[in-house]
Each structure stands twice: as structure tokens, then as C-alpha cells.
């Protein structure tokens, strides 16, 4: 897994929920599932080509340790 000191960024896992309002419009809300320490890596070179991304996007990996919070996903 690597050096534990590399997990120095904090992320929050959220679930997106869409509901219909009184005028039949979509209302977007988020439910927090927990916060985790992570290491953030951008994909470069060969990994970027293997991902078959043809659009101009920023592809990022969030590396986290195993947590009970992740079992919900």
C-alpha cells in the first residue's frame, strides 16, 4: 500500500440523490457517507492512453485505505 504519510489529503464521500419538486423539477441533493484520508494521483502517459479518453478531461485516482465506509459502495 505504500507509505502511510502519503495519505495527507482529506476527501468526503457523498451520494447524489435526485428528487422531483412540487413543480416537477429535479432537485439535486447530496448525502455525506464519510471522510477518508487519501493520496491523489493524476493519470499520465501510458495509463492515460489505456483509459481510452479522447475528451479533454482531468483523470484523477484517489487512493484510500480499506475502510468500513467503503463497504457501502
Secondary structure, DSSP 8 states (H G I E B T S, - for coil): ---GGG--EEEEEEEEEEEE-TTS-EEEEEEEEEEEEEEEEE--HHHHHHTT--S----EEEEE---GGGGG-
